[in-house]
Amino acid sequence: MLKAQQQDLANVDAKCWPGFASKNAGKQWKAWSPGDTVTKDRKAQALFTFCFDALFDNADRRASNPNLLVKGGQLRAIDHELSFAFTSLIIAPAPPWTTGGLEWMIGGDQ
């Protein structure tokens, strides 16, 4: 790595607050609200978000805290700080790969 690149990285590290997948999505996005639905355009993104939450044990996304931004037919998942929490080891009745193992994700706000 060039010395100039090392200095640039040092400057970024000194000025940036650490964050996981932090990015400004832009002003066009709005927070998911109760009136929003999973449309045909959003179906693949919603499925990806569900799979992400199941795979990485993100217990924070639920009906009262959807952590989604919406713009037209697009979704952006935000707020991943509880990923890898492995709360399912404590509260889930079954491993996620077995029948019923992901029911905690659809059980509402418990």
N, C-alpha and C positions, 0 to 999 in steps of 0.2 A: 504494500500500500504506500502511496506517495505521502510525503510529509504534509503536503497541503490537505490531502484527504483526511489524514489523521487529525489535523487541527479542526477541520470542518466537523468531524464526528464529535470531537471534544466539545466544540461550541454548542452543537445540538444537544448533547448529553447534559450540559450545564444549564441549558435554558428550558428543557422540556420536562414536564411532570411525567413520571412513568405511568403508562396505561396499557391495557390489553386491548389491541385492535382499535385504538382511538383514531377517529377520523371525523372531520366535519363533513356531514352529508350535504350541506347546503340549505338554503332558506326555503326551498320548495317543499320540503318534507314536513309532515305533521305527525303528531303522535297518534297511534292507533286509538280509536274511541269505540265505545260500545256499539255504535251504529255501523262500524266497518264490518265487512264480510270478506271471506276468502272467495274471490271471484276466479273465473277460469284463468285469467292472466296471473293471478297470485298463487294458484294451486301448487305449482312446483316449488316456489320459494317457501310457502308455508310448510310443505312436506320436508324440505331441506332443514328448515328451522326446527321442526319437531324432531327430526333425526339427530341434529346437532345436540339439542337439549338432552335427548335420551343417551347418546353416546358419551357426552362429556358431563353428564349428571348435573345439568344446570337447573337447579331447583327454584330459581328465582322467577322464571317466566310462568305466569298463571293468569287467570281471568282478571283479577284485580290489579295485576302488574304485568301487562303484556310485553313491555319492552320492545315495541316494534314501531318503526317509522313507516309512513305510507306516502306514496306519491303516485297517483294514477294506478296503474296495474303492478306497481313495484312495492316490495317490502324490504326493509332493512332491519335486521335484528341488532339490538343494542344491549348493553349492560350485561356483561358476561362474568362479572366478578365472583359469582358463586359456582362457576363451572369447576369441575374436578372436586366438588365438595364431598362426593361419595356419601351423601346422606342416605342414598338408597340402601347402603349396607346396614343402616340403623332402622329406617322406617319401612323399607319395601318388604312385602311379604315373600317375594320370590326374586330370583335373579332376573335381570331385564330380558334375557334371551328366552325365558320360559313363558308359557301362556299366563297372562295376568301380571307379568313382571313390570309392565309400564302403566298399569292402571292408576298409580299415584300421580301420573302426569295429566290425567283427564278427570281426576276426582274433585276438581274445583279448588277453592281456597280453604284449605283445612289448617 
